Amino acid sequence: MTLLALETSCDETSAAVVRDGKILSNAVSSQIQLHAEYGGVVPELAAREHLKNLLPVARTALREANVLVEQLDAVAATQGPGLPNALLVGLKAAQAMAFALNKPFVGVNHHEAHLYSPWITGNPPRADFANFQPNLSLIVSGGHTLLVLVESELKHCVLGGTIDDAAGECFDKTGKLIGLPYPAGPEIDRLAEQGNAKAFNFPRPLLHDASDDFSFSGLKTSVRYFIRDHPALLDDPQKVRDLCASVQAAIVEVLVTKTIRAAKRCGVRHVTASGGVTCNRALRNELARACERSGFTLRLAEKQLCTDNAAMIGILAERKLLNGLVTAELDSEIKPGWMLADCVN
């Protein structure tokens, strides 16, 4: 099966070609520089950029895969969650192509694609579902933090999630308070590497709470008041590095502790992690150490598959087609608030 997938849920336009579990191409056009001027994603600008970039990106993906449009067996796109106008661009383009080719169309939940992205490995990358094992999955991105029990392929149960600010939001909002450029997450990661994580003690929200939910708004507020009370700190480069390291340590400790606790309670032996914040080096390192101590096998999504990309959309769409689970029709609409818990397979 040869499938073209489109991803336009936020600020990256991506197209990928997948064939029999193998990623033949994965083209991505980022809008980071455009939105950096505004300190965050501007939805209307994002939609306009998708309209401008989608056709060139799709053509690039097809050319790199050496695949003609007529050779496609199916078309897929992110249906939600995401920015409404941005989602519309990719979804309607994919539906139109599927209609013109008289081929199946699959609408994919962006978070569900993240959920299975750690099972895409190798060079060239391909799906490794033959070795799939029940696992406890951490999905941690800009707007969502989720713990999910994956009992078998395409069968999962959401255990907990964000009740206010997600981990990625906390990174970005903290960076904005410090005065770091957008996106702040990677910059905090870079500065924290030379900082003292024990320099300042920030709260670990819900760390000892029995639930699997996350809350980072209190941590963000604590940083805001700390900077208000210590304004001179921002004039000292080393103090800024220490501040970044301390905030990062608080976020990472919560993510790792709650993930390991849930994995032990659920009785699985495998842990996976995906989403944009999974690119953070401290999170990857601490999660690896914690899994080793607890006897868990850890699978981390490849960094290029942690951020928004069409490759993971295509891999999941192909699995759904092969299992007879086509999730959308040609007249289906976007689902901006589509929760992972609402995905029915």
N, C-alpha and C positions, 0 to 999 in steps of 0.2 A: 504494500500500500504506500502511495506517495501522497503526502498531505502538505498544504501550505497553511501556515498559521500566522495570524496578525495579533499584535499586542499594542493597545493605545490607551491603557487605563489611567495614565497620569502624564508624565513629562518625557517619556521615551517612546519613540516610534520604532517598532521592531517587526520584522518578518522572518520566518524560518521555514525551511523545507525539511520534512521528516520522512524517512522511508524505512519501513520495517524496524522501527525502534532506533534507527541511527539518524543523527542530526547531520544533514548534508550541508546546511548553511544556517547562519543565525546573524542577520544584519540588524544593527541597532543605530539609531540616530538620537543622540542625547540633546536635551534642551537646557542643560545645566547653566551654561553661560548666559542664555537669554533670561532665565528667571533669577539668576544671582543678583542682578541689579535691583530686584524687588525684595530680596531676602526670603523668597519662598515662591511656590508655584502659583502662577496667575492662571486660573482655569481657562479663560477666554483665549489668552495667548497660546496656551498649550493646545487647544483645539485647532487654532489656526495653523500652528506648526505641523500638527498631524496631517491636516489637509494638504499642506505643501509637500510634506516628506513621504507620505505613505506610498505613493506610486513609485518614486525612485528607490525607496528601501525594498519594496516588494520585488521590483525588477532586479535589484542587486542580489537578493536572496535566491531568486530563480536562476540567475546567471551563474552565481557561485556554485549552485547545486547541479548545474548543467541539466536543468529540467525545463521543459516547455509547459506552458499553461495547459495544453491539451493532454499532457501526461498525468495531470493531477487526478487523484481518485476522490479527494475530499478537501474541504476548506474549513478552517476553524478560526475563532477569534475570541478574545476576552469579552465576556458578556457583563461582568461585574466582579467585585465591587470596583469603584473608581469614580473619577470625575465624569459627570453625565455627558457633557459635550465631547469630551475626549473619547469616551467609550463609543459614542455614536459613530465616530469616524471609522474606526476599525470594524465594528460590528456590521454596519450597513454595507461597507465595501466588501467584506467577506460574504455576506448574504447575496449581494448582487453577483459576485463571481460564481458562487455555487449555483445560483439560478441560471446564469448564462451557460455554465458548463453542464447543467443537469446532474450535479454531484451532491452528495450529502454535505450538510453543514452541521458543525458542532459548536455550541456556545459553551465556553469554559469559565469556571470560577477561578479567578486569579489566585486566591489563597489555596485552593485545592491543587492547583498546578505547583505552587511552592511546596506543598505538603509532600509531593512525590519527586521533587527535583533532586533530593540527595541520592536517588537511585539512578541518576544519569551520570555515568562515569566514563573514563577512558579517553583515548586520543586516537582517532576521532571519537567524540562522545556518543554514547548510545545507552539506551535503557537497560538496566540490569535487573529486571523484574524476576528473572529466573532464580535469583538469590534473595528474593524479598522475604523479610521476616517481620512478625508483629513488632511494633516499635512505639515508643513515646516520642512525639514530635514537637519541637519548639519552632514556631513560626514567629519571627520577630522582624517587623518592618517599620516603615515610617509612621503608619497610622494604626497598626494592629500588633498585638502581642497575644499569641494563642498557644495553649497546650492541648494537644490532640492525641488520643489513643487510636492508633491505626491497627486494627485487629487482623486485617488481611488486605490484599490489593483491592482498592476502591471501596473499602468498608472502614469507616472511621467514626469516632465519637469525640466531639469537642468537650474537653473537661473544664476549661476556663479561659478567660480572655481579659482584655482591657476594660476597665470600668470607668476610666477617664483618659488621661494621657498615656499613649503607648511609649515604649522604650525609645523608639526612633524620634518621636516628638520631643521627648525629654532631652535627648542629645541635641536636636536642632534648636530648641528654645533656650537651652542652657548656653549653647554657642552664641546665639543672638544676644543674650544678656552680657556675655563676655566681650562681644564685638568681633566674633570670628566670621569669616565669609561663609556664604551659603554654597553648598550644604555643609553644615557644621560637624556632622558626625565623623567624616573622615579626618577633618582637621583636629578634632578632639582626640581621636585615636593617635594621630601623629604626635601631638604635643604631649599627650599622656605618657608616651614611651620614655620621655626624659623627666617625668615628674614623680613626686613622692605620693603614692596612693594613700598614705596614712597621714598626710599633712593636715587634712581637714576631715572632720567626722560629719558626714551627712546621713540622714535617715535612710533606712532600707524599708520602704513601704510594703506592708503585708508579708514581710519575710517570714514571720512566725504564724501567720494566719493559716488555718487548716484548709482553706479553699485553694483552688488552682487559678484564682483571678490575680490580675496585676493592676497596680495603681502607681503612677509616677507623677501625678500632679503635685503631691506634697513635697516630693524631692525638688521639683522645679521651683516651687514657691520658696523652699528653704534656701536654694541657691540665690534666688532673687533678693531675699532679705540679707543674706550673707554679703553679697556684693554691695548692697545699699549701705551696710554698716562698715564695710572695709573697702571703700572706693579706691584708696591708694594702691591696693593689691594689684589692680589691673595695669599699673605702671611698671610693675616688676615682672619681666619675662619668666623668671623661674617660678614666681608665685602663681602665674597664670598656668604654667605647666603642671604645678602641684594641684591647682584647682581642677584642671581637666582630669588629672589622674584620680583625684578623690571622687569626683562625680562619676566617672566611668566605673570605678571600683564598686560604688554603691549600686549602680544599675546592673552590672555583671553579676554581683553576688546574689541579687534577687533572682535574676533569670536562671542562673546555674542551680541555686539551692532548690527552687521550686520545681525545676525540671527533674532533678535527681530524685527528689522526694516523691514526685508523681510516678516516676518510672518504678521505684521500689514498691509503691503501693499497688500499682497495676500488675506487677509480676512479670514484666517484659525484661528481656536481656539486651535490647537494642535501643539506642537513642539516636534521633536524627534532628538536624537543625537547618533552617533555611530562612530566606528573607534578607532584605538589604542590610540590616544591622548585623547579620551573621558574618559580614565582611570584617567586622571589628576584630582586631587581632587578640585583644585581651579576652573577649568572649570565647573565641575559638580555642585559645590556650587553656583558659580556666575550665571550660566545659570538657575538654579532652582530659585534663588532670582529674577532674571529678569522676568522669566515667571510668577511668583507669582504676581509681581507688575503689570504686563500687562494683567493679567487674562487668561494666557495660561495654558493648561494642558501639562505637560512635561513627555515624556517617554524617559528614558535613557537606552541604551543597557546594559545588565548585563556585568560586567567587564570581565568575562571569555569569553564573546562573542564579545568583542571589538577588541581583538587581532585576528590574523589569526586563523581560526578554520573551520572545515568541517561541523559543525552542522548547521551554517547559510547557507552554500552552499546546504546542503540537504533539509532544510526547503523550500528554494526558488525553488529548482528543483522540489520538490513534488508539490508545488503550480502551477508551470508552466505545469506539466504533467496533473494535475487535470483540468486545464483550457485549455488544448489542445495546449499548447505553448512549444513544444519541440524545442530547439534553436540550436541543433547541430546534425550532422550525424556522423556515425562511421569513416568516412574518413576526417572529418573536422580538421583543424589545429589550433594551438595556436594563440591567438590574444594578443601579449604583450602590444600593445598600445590601447586596446579596451576601448573606452570612454563610460561612462555611457550614454551620450547623444545619442550614436549610438545603444543602446539596443532597439530593436523593438519587442513589444509584440503583 
